[in-house]
């Protein structure tokens, strides 16, 4: 409490007794009369945290540190009067939210109107009834608390709108880029087909060469250009010069000038290092190596083709944006395939799928469920980053009422304090996207919040159980027969 002038009227020990509890509102009482301060203290000390000042200057100095919710302000005081104190408070954005109750013996209408002109929130005339003062205090503090909550909500909404706006812009850009990528991916099919066909031709040709190399007469052929001899032998192996299943072998190139000149007496082995003629088996080894590499190339082309299928299928589904019959097992498998582009997730995380084939289909938007599945798998992968044990189990099951999707990881876990807030907007345990955090998982605090909101649309919910050092389990529960919240 602020010290009062020594002498008669100073507060006794009895007057200073207060009950302070967390969350109690704070009231600053300003009056130059000590008896008035003592009377108000006795009325309010058990319900509020109180501070006292005996003039306007003292009150203005106390406000920044005490940060009151309400000021009971006398008008007639030495120095700065109550009107001027109120005007200054209400004209400053830092203090304009503080409630002000003018307390004065001035009862004339013009005095009260002047108080309202300078911004007071209410006015009470001395002498007042104690219960009237308590009632006005309760009402003003109720308004103050509501205003504070509204400001907090508005701040969060502004942040949410700003983030959502950025996301919409980002999504729009991604949609444009996505359309371009779709076109690029689609156009990759042509070149990949050529690579695949040519690799098959080369592989078949290498096999024929391997067969021919076993014929001693080819090795003994000294005078004809090697590739020309091979072409003749390949044509003979086909039984004709231009028709048949392996017609492509006819196009094997031969031009005497650019080809390496064979060493006299070495036949076809003149195309290879000198050791080849000393070791006839070396040609076969080289041919087998070529076949092995071509097989690897064909396998890589096949994997790329599957990735293109996955990208195109995912793009078509998500671009639709309309409600359709969905199989959750198919969506999970599709997202796993799509996320295999992440090498750490593909090779570093052991994935176990236990998908119940009997779960019923749902009617909804594909992108809603693919986004939730993607986020939960990605979160699980990031939670296991830098850990030795990386296991992710995804299972589906159902009963008569609900469908369940369970994601269980062996990550670092979530504390009980954080677990209560993980679905709140803007709450995240990950660092923001800063240059110093390059290579580390980052977050905005909207991933799980968005997932929970998407599932609420279907009457569903996401729950989480976790233990530090053991991992986390997220369970999506979706009612089978509950209608969508809106069309």
C-alpha positions as CSV (number, residue, x, y, z in Angstrom):
1,X,0.0,0.0,0.0
2,X,1.1,3.6,-0.7
3,X,2.2,5.3,2.5
4,X,-0.1,7.9,4.0
5,X,0.9,11.1,5.9
6,X,1.8,10.4,9.5
7,X,-0.6,11.4,12.2
8,X,-4.3,11.0,12.9
9,X,-6.2,9.1,10.4
10,X,-3.4,6.7,9.4
11,X,-4.5,3.2,8.6
12,X,-4.3,0.7,11.5
13,X,-3.0,-2.9,11.1
14,X,-6.7,-4.0,11.0
15,X,-7.2,-1.8,8.0
16,X,-4.3,-3.4,6.0
17,X,-5.6,-6.9,6.2
18,X,-6.3,-8.2,2.7
19,X,-7.2,-11.5,1.1
20,X,-5.2,-12.0,-2.2
21,X,-6.0,-14.8,-4.5
22,X,-4.8,-15.5,-8.0
23,X,-7.0,-13.9,-10.7
24,X,-8.5,-11.2,-8.4
25,X,-9.2,-7.9,-10.0
26,X,-7.0,-4.9,-9.1
27,X,-8.6,-1.6,-7.9
28,X,-6.8,1.8,-7.4
29,X,-8.6,4.1,-5.0
30,X,-7.8,7.8,-5.3
31,X,-9.0,10.3,-2.7
32,X,-7.4,13.0,-0.6
33,X,-9.5,12.1,2.4
34,X,-8.0,9.3,4.5
35,X,-11.4,8.4,6.0
36,X,-12.8,7.8,2.6
37,X,-9.9,5.5,1.7
38,X,-10.4,3.6,4.9
39,X,-14.1,3.2,4.3
40,X,-13.6,1.9,0.8
41,X,-10.9,-0.4,2.0
42,X,-13.1,-2.0,4.5
43,X,-15.8,-2.6,1.9
44,X,-13.6,-4.1,-0.9
45,X,-10.5,-5.6,0.7
46,X,-11.7,-9.2,0.8
47,X,-12.7,-9.4,-2.8
48,X,-10.1,-7.3,-4.7
49,X,-6.5,-6.3,-4.6
50,X,-6.4,-2.7,-3.6
51,X,-3.9,0.2,-4.0
52,X,-4.3,3.8,-2.7
53,X,-3.3,7.3,-3.8
54,X,-4.2,10.7,-2.3
55,X,-3.8,12.9,-5.3
56,X,-3.8,12.8,-9.1
57,X,0.0,12.9,-9.6
58,X,0.5,10.0,-7.3
59,X,-2.2,8.0,-9.0
60,X,-0.7,8.5,-12.5
61,X,2.7,7.4,-11.2
62,X,1.3,4.2,-9.6
63,X,-0.8,3.1,-12.6
64,X,2.0,1.7,-14.9
65,X,3.3,-0.7,-12.2
66,X,0.0,-1.5,-10.4
67,X,-1.9,-1.9,-13.7
68,X,-5.4,-1.6,-12.2
69,X,-8.6,-2.9,-13.8
70,X,-10.7,-0.2,-12.1
71,X,-10.0,3.2,-10.6
72,X,-12.3,4.8,-8.0
73,X,-11.5,8.4,-8.6
74,X,-12.4,11.4,-6.5
75,X,-13.0,14.7,-8.4
76,X,-12.0,17.4,-6.0
77,X,-8.3,16.9,-5.0
78,X,-5.3,19.2,-4.7
79,X,-3.2,19.5,-7.8
80,X,-4.7,17.5,-10.8
81,X,-8.4,17.0,-10.2
82,X,-10.3,13.8,-11.1
83,X,-11.6,15.2,-14.4
84,X,-8.1,15.8,-15.7
85,X,-6.8,12.4,-14.5
86,X,-9.7,10.7,-16.2
87,X,-9.1,12.6,-19.4
88,X,-5.4,11.7,-19.5
89,X,-6.2,8.0,-18.9
90,X,-8.8,7.8,-21.6
91,X,-6.8,9.6,-24.2
92,X,-3.8,7.3,-23.8
93,X,-4.1,4.0,-25.7
94,X,-2.1,2.2,-23.0
95,X,-4.6,3.1,-20.2
96,X,-7.8,3.8,-22.1
97,X,-9.1,0.3,-21.2
98,X,-9.0,0.9,-17.5
99,X,-12.5,1.4,-16.0
100,X,-13.0,4.7,-14.2
101,X,-15.7,5.3,-11.6
102,X,-15.9,9.0,-10.5
103,X,-16.7,9.3,-6.8
104,X,-17.8,12.9,-5.8
105,X,-20.1,14.9,-3.6
106,X,-20.8,17.1,-6.7
107,X,-24.3,16.0,-7.7
108,X,-25.3,18.6,-10.2
109,X,-26.2,17.4,-13.7
110,X,-23.5,19.5,-15.4
111,X,-20.8,17.9,-13.1
112,X,-21.9,14.4,-14.0
113,X,-22.1,15.3,-17.7
114,X,-18.6,16.8,-17.6
115,X,-17.4,13.5,-16.1
116,X,-18.9,11.5,-19.0
117,X,-17.4,14.0,-21.5
118,X,-13.9,13.2,-20.2
119,X,-14.6,9.5,-20.6
120,X,-15.6,8.2,-17.2
121,X,-17.4,4.8,-17.3
122,X,-19.8,5.6,-14.3
123,X,-20.4,8.2,-11.6
124,X,-21.5,7.7,-8.0
125,X,-22.4,10.6,-5.6
126,X,-21.3,10.9,-2.0
127,X,-22.6,9.9,0.4
128,X,-23.4,6.5,-1.3
129,X,-24.8,3.3,0.0
130,X,-22.2,0.6,0.4
131,X,-24.2,-1.9,-1.6
132,X,-24.6,0.5,-4.5
133,X,-20.8,1.0,-4.6
134,X,-20.2,-2.8,-4.5
135,X,-22.8,-3.2,-7.3
136,X,-21.2,-0.6,-9.5
137,X,-17.8,-2.1,-8.9
138,X,-19.0,-5.6,-9.9
139,X,-20.6,-4.3,-13.0
140,X,-17.6,-2.3,-14.2
141,X,-15.2,-5.2,-13.5
142,X,-17.5,-7.6,-15.3
143,X,-17.3,-5.2,-18.3
144,X,-13.6,-4.9,-18.0
145,X,-13.1,-8.7,-17.9
146,X,-15.4,-9.1,-20.9
147,X,-13.4,-6.4,-22.8
148,X,-10.1,-8.1,-22.0
149,X,-11.4,-11.4,-23.2
150,X,-12.8,-9.7,-26.4
151,X,-9.4,-8.1,-27.0
152,X,-7.7,-11.4,-26.6
153,X,-10.1,-13.1,-29.0
154,X,-9.7,-10.2,-31.5
155,X,-5.9,-10.5,-31.3
156,X,-6.1,-14.2,-31.9
157,X,-8.6,-13.7,-34.8
158,X,-6.4,-11.1,-36.4
159,X,-3.5,-13.5,-36.2
160,X,-5.6,-16.3,-37.5
161,X,-6.9,-14.2,-40.3
162,X,-3.4,-13.1,-41.2
163,X,-2.1,-16.7,-41.2
164,X,-5.2,-17.9,-43.1
165,X,-4.7,-15.1,-45.6
166,X,-1.1,-16.1,-46.1
167,X,-2.2,-19.7,-46.4
168,X,-4.9,-18.8,-49.0
169,X,-2.3,-16.9,-51.0
170,X,0.1,-19.8,-50.6
171,X,-2.6,-22.3,-51.7
172,X,-3.4,-20.2,-54.7
173,X,0.2,-20.1,-55.7
174,X,0.5,-23.8,-55.0
175,X,-2.6,-24.4,-57.1
176,X,-1.0,-22.6,-60.0
177,X,2.4,-24.3,-59.5
178,X,0.5,-27.5,-59.0
179,X,-1.2,-27.2,-62.3
180,X,2.2,-26.5,-63.9
181,X,3.7,-29.5,-62.1
182,X,0.8,-31.7,-63.2
183,X,1.6,-30.7,-66.8
184,X,5.3,-31.2,-66.4
185,X,4.8,-34.6,-64.7
186,X,2.3,-35.6,-67.4
187,X,4.8,-34.6,-70.1
188,X,7.5,-36.7,-68.4
189,X,5.7,-39.8,-69.5
190,X,6.9,-39.4,-73.1
191,X,10.6,-39.1,-72.4
192,X,10.4,-41.9,-69.8
193,X,8.6,-44.2,-72.3
194,X,11.5,-43.6,-74.7
195,X,14.1,-44.3,-72.0
196,X,12.2,-47.4,-71.0
197,X,11.9,-48.7,-74.6
198,X,15.5,-47.9,-75.5
199,X,16.8,-49.5,-72.3
200,X,14.8,-52.6,-73.1
201,X,16.3,-52.6,-76.6
202,X,19.8,-52.1,-75.3
203,X,19.3,-54.9,-72.7
204,X,18.1,-57.3,-75.4
205,X,21.0,-56.3,-77.7
206,X,23.5,-56.9,-74.9
207,X,22.0,-60.3,-74.3
208,X,22.4,-61.1,-78.0
209,X,26.0,-59.9,-77.9
210,X,26.6,-62.1,-75.0
211,X,25.3,-65.1,-76.9
212,X,27.3,-64.2,-80.0
213,X,30.5,-63.7,-78.0
214,X,30.4,-67.3,-77.1
215,X,30.8,-68.2,-80.8
216,X,34.5,-68.8,-81.5
217,X,34.1,-68.0,-85.1
218,X,33.3,-64.3,-84.3
219,X,36.4,-64.0,-82.2
220,X,38.4,-65.5,-85.2
221,X,37.0,-62.9,-87.6
222,X,40.0,-60.7,-88.2
223,X,39.2,-58.6,-91.3
224,X,35.7,-57.2,-91.0
225,X,34.8,-54.2,-88.7
226,X,33.6,-55.7,-85.4
227,X,30.2,-54.0,-85.1
228,X,29.4,-54.8,-88.7
229,X,30.2,-58.4,-88.0
230,X,28.0,-58.3,-84.9
231,X,25.2,-56.8,-86.9
232,X,25.4,-59.5,-89.5
233,X,25.4,-62.2,-86.8
234,X,22.5,-60.5,-85.0
235,X,20.6,-60.4,-88.2
236,X,21.4,-64.0,-88.7
237,X,20.2,-64.8,-85.2
238,X,16.8,-63.2,-86.2
239,X,16.6,-65.2,-89.3
240,X,16.1,-62.1,-91.6
241,X,17.6,-58.7,-92.2
242,X,14.7,-56.4,-91.2
243,X,11.7,-58.2,-89.9
244,X,10.8,-60.0,-86.8
245,X,10.4,-59.4,-83.1
246,X,13.7,-57.7,-82.7
247,X,13.6,-55.5,-85.7
248,X,15.2,-52.7,-83.6
249,X,18.5,-54.5,-83.7
250,X,18.9,-53.6,-87.4
251,X,19.4,-50.0,-86.4
252,X,22.6,-50.7,-84.4
253,X,24.9,-47.9,-85.6
254,X,28.0,-48.5,-87.6
255,X,30.3,-45.9,-89.1
256,X,33.9,-46.9,-89.9
257,X,35.4,-43.5,-89.1
258,X,34.2,-42.8,-85.5
259,X,34.6,-46.3,-84.3
260,X,37.8,-47.3,-82.5
261,X,40.1,-49.2,-84.8
262,X,40.5,-52.8,-83.7
263,X,43.9,-54.1,-83.0
264,X,45.0,-56.5,-85.8
265,X,44.4,-60.0,-84.8
266,X,42.1,-59.2,-81.9
267,X,38.7,-59.2,-83.6
268,X,35.9,-57.9,-81.5
269,X,38.1,-57.6,-78.5
270,X,39.9,-54.7,-80.2
271,X,37.0,-52.6,-78.8
272,X,38.1,-53.2,-75.3
273,X,41.2,-53.0,-73.2
274,X,44.1,-55.3,-74.2
275,X,43.4,-57.6,-71.3
276,X,40.1,-58.6,-73.0
277,X,41.9,-60.6,-75.7
278,X,44.0,-62.4,-73.1
279,X,40.9,-63.2,-71.1
280,X,37.9,-64.2,-73.4
281,X,35.7,-64.4,-70.4
282,X,36.2,-60.7,-69.8
283,X,33.9,-59.8,-72.7
284,X,31.1,-61.9,-71.1
285,X,31.7,-60.2,-67.8
286,X,31.4,-56.8,-69.4
287,X,28.3,-57.8,-71.2
288,X,26.8,-59.1,-68.0
289,X,27.7,-55.9,-66.3
290,X,25.9,-53.9,-69.0
291,X,22.8,-56.1,-68.7
292,X,22.9,-55.6,-64.9
293,X,23.1,-51.8,-65.2
294,X,20.3,-51.7,-67.8
295,X,18.1,-53.8,-65.5
296,X,18.7,-51.2,-62.7
297,X,17.9,-48.4,-65.1
298,X,14.6,-50.1,-66.1
299,X,13.8,-50.6,-62.4
300,X,14.5,-46.9,-61.7
301,X,12.3,-45.9,-64.7
302,X,9.5,-48.2,-63.3
303,X,9.7,-46.5,-59.9
304,X,9.6,-43.1,-61.4
305,X,6.6,-44.1,-63.4
306,X,4.8,-45.3,-60.2
307,X,5.7,-41.9,-58.6
308,X,4.2,-40.1,-61.5
309,X,1.1,-42.2,-61.2
310,X,0.9,-41.3,-57.5
311,X,1.4,-37.6,-58.1
312,X,-1.2,-37.5,-60.9
313,X,-3.7,-39.5,-58.9
314,X,-3.2,-37.3,-55.8
315,X,-3.5,-34.2,-57.8
316,X,-6.7,-35.3,-59.5
317,X,-8.3,-36.3,-56.2
318,X,-7.4,-33.1,-54.4
319,X,-8.2,-30.8,-57.3
320,X,-11.8,-32.2,-57.4
321,X,-12.6,-30.6,-54.0
322,X,-16.1,-32.2,-54.0
323,X,-17.7,-34.8,-51.8
324,X,-17.4,-38.3,-52.9
325,X,-17.3,-41.9,-51.6
326,X,-14.0,-42.4,-49.9
327,X,-12.1,-45.5,-48.6
328,X,-9.9,-44.4,-45.8
329,X,-7.5,-47.4,-46.3
330,X,-6.9,-46.2,-49.9
331,X,-6.2,-42.7,-48.7
332,X,-3.7,-43.8,-46.1
333,X,-1.9,-46.1,-48.6
334,X,-1.9,-43.2,-51.2
335,X,-0.4,-40.8,-48.6
336,X,2.3,-43.3,-47.6
337,X,3.2,-43.7,-51.3
338,X,3.3,-40.0,-51.8
339,X,5.4,-39.4,-48.7
340,X,8.0,-41.9,-49.9
341,X,9.5,-39.0,-51.8
342,X,10.9,-38.1,-48.3
343,X,13.9,-40.3,-48.2
344,X,14.2,-40.1,-44.4
345,X,10.6,-41.2,-44.0
346,X,10.9,-43.9,-46.7
347,X,14.2,-45.5,-45.5
348,X,14.6,-44.2,-41.9
349,X,11.2,-45.0,-40.5
350,X,9.8,-48.5,-40.2
351,X,6.1,-48.4,-41.1
352,X,3.6,-51.0,-40.1
353,X,0.1,-50.9,-41.6
354,X,-2.8,-52.7,-40.0
355,X,-5.7,-51.6,-42.1
356,X,-9.1,-53.3,-41.6
357,X,-10.5,-54.1,-45.1
358,X,-14.0,-54.2,-43.7
359,X,-14.2,-50.5,-42.6
360,X,-17.1,-48.8,-44.4
361,X,-16.6,-46.0,-46.9
362,X,-17.3,-42.4,-46.0
363,X,-18.9,-39.6,-48.0
364,X,-16.7,-36.6,-47.9
365,X,-13.9,-34.5,-49.5
366,X,-10.7,-36.3,-50.4
367,X,-8.4,-33.5,-49.5
368,X,-9.9,-33.2,-46.0
369,X,-8.7,-36.7,-45.1
370,X,-5.5,-36.7,-47.1
371,X,-4.4,-33.5,-45.4
372,X,-5.1,-34.9,-41.9
373,X,-3.4,-38.1,-42.8
374,X,-0.4,-36.3,-44.3
375,X,0.0,-34.0,-41.2
376,X,-0.2,-36.8,-38.7
377,X,2.3,-38.9,-40.5
378,X,4.6,-36.0,-41.1
379,X,4.4,-35.0,-37.4
380,X,5.2,-38.5,-36.3
381,X,8.2,-38.6,-38.6
382,X,9.5,-35.3,-37.2
383,X,8.9,-36.4,-33.6
384,X,11.3,-39.3,-34.3
385,X,14.0,-37.2,-36.0
386,X,17.5,-38.0,-34.6
387,X,16.2,-41.0,-32.6
388,X,17.5,-44.5,-33.1
389,X,14.2,-46.2,-32.9
390,X,11.8,-44.9,-35.6
391,X,8.6,-46.9,-35.9
392,X,5.2,-45.7,-37.1
393,X,2.1,-47.9,-36.8
394,X,-1.1,-46.9,-38.6
395,X,-4.2,-49.0,-38.1
396,X,-7.9,-48.7,-38.9
397,X,-10.8,-50.4,-37.3
398,X,-14.5,-49.8,-36.6
399,X,-17.4,-50.7,-34.5
400,X,-21.2,-50.2,-34.9
401,X,-20.9,-46.5,-34.3
402,X,-17.5,-45.2,-35.3
403,X,-14.5,-45.6,-37.6
404,X,-11.1,-45.2,-35.9
405,X,-7.7,-44.3,-37.4
406,X,-4.8,-44.7,-35.1
407,X,-1.3,-43.3,-35.6
408,X,1.3,-44.5,-33.1
409,X,4.9,-43.4,-33.1
410,X,8.0,-44.1,-31.0
411,X,9.0,-40.4,-30.9
412,X,10.1,-38.2,-28.0
413,X,6.6,-37.8,-26.6
414,X,4.7,-34.7,-25.4
415,X,4.5,-33.4,-21.9
416,X,1.2,-33.4,-20.1
417,X,1.1,-29.6,-20.0
418,X,1.6,-29.3,-23.8
419,X,-0.8,-32.2,-24.5
420,X,-3.6,-30.1,-23.1
421,X,-2.9,-27.3,-25.7
422,X,-1.7,-29.1,-28.8
423,X,-5.0,-28.5,-30.6
424,X,-5.1,-24.8,-29.8
425,X,-4.4,-22.4,-32.6
426,X,-0.9,-21.1,-32.8
427,X,0.4,-23.5,-30.1
428,X,3.5,-25.4,-31.2
429,X,6.5,-27.1,-29.6
430,X,8.5,-26.6,-32.8
431,X,10.6,-23.5,-33.5
432,X,9.5,-21.0,-36.2
433,X,10.9,-20.9,-39.7
434,X,14.1,-19.1,-39.0
435,X,17.5,-19.4,-40.8
436,X,19.0,-20.8,-37.6
437,X,16.6,-23.7,-37.7
438,X,17.5,-24.9,-41.2
439,X,17.1,-28.6,-41.4
440,X,15.1,-28.9,-38.2
441,X,11.3,-29.4,-38.1
442,X,9.4,-26.1,-37.8
443,X,5.8,-25.2,-37.3
444,X,3.2,-22.4,-37.2
445,X,0.9,-24.0,-34.5
446,X,-2.0,-24.5,-37.0
447,X,-1.4,-28.0,-38.2
448,X,-3.2,-30.0,-35.5
449,X,-5.7,-27.2,-35.0
450,X,-6.6,-27.4,-38.7
451,X,-6.8,-31.2,-38.5
452,X,-9.2,-31.1,-35.6
453,X,-11.4,-28.5,-37.3
454,X,-11.5,-30.7,-40.5
455,X,-12.7,-33.7,-38.5
456,X,-15.3,-31.7,-36.6
457,X,-16.9,-31.1,-40.0
458,X,-17.7,-34.8,-40.1
459,X,-18.7,-34.9,-36.4
460,X,-15.4,-36.5,-35.6
461,X,-12.6,-35.7,-33.2
462,X,-8.8,-36.3,-32.7
463,X,-7.5,-37.4,-29.3
464,X,-3.9,-37.8,-28.2
465,X,-2.1,-39.9,-25.6
466,X,1.6,-39.5,-25.0
467,X,4.4,-40.4,-22.7
468,X,7.7,-38.6,-22.7
469,X,10.5,-40.7,-24.1
470,X,8.0,-43.4,-25.3
471,X,6.0,-41.9,-28.1
472,X,2.6,-40.5,-29.0
473,X,-0.7,-42.0,-30.2
474,X,-3.2,-40.0,-32.1
475,X,-6.7,-41.5,-32.6
476,X,-9.2,-40.1,-35.1
477,X,-12.8,-41.1,-34.3
478,X,-15.4,-40.5,-37.0
479,X,-19.1,-41.4,-36.5
480,X,-20.4,-43.6,-39.3
481,X,-23.9,-42.3,-39.6
482,X,-23.6,-38.7,-38.3
483,X,-24.5,-36.2,-41.1
484,X,-22.0,-33.5,-42.2
485,X,-22.2,-30.2,-40.2
486,X,-22.9,-28.3,-43.4
487,X,-23.3,-28.8,-47.1
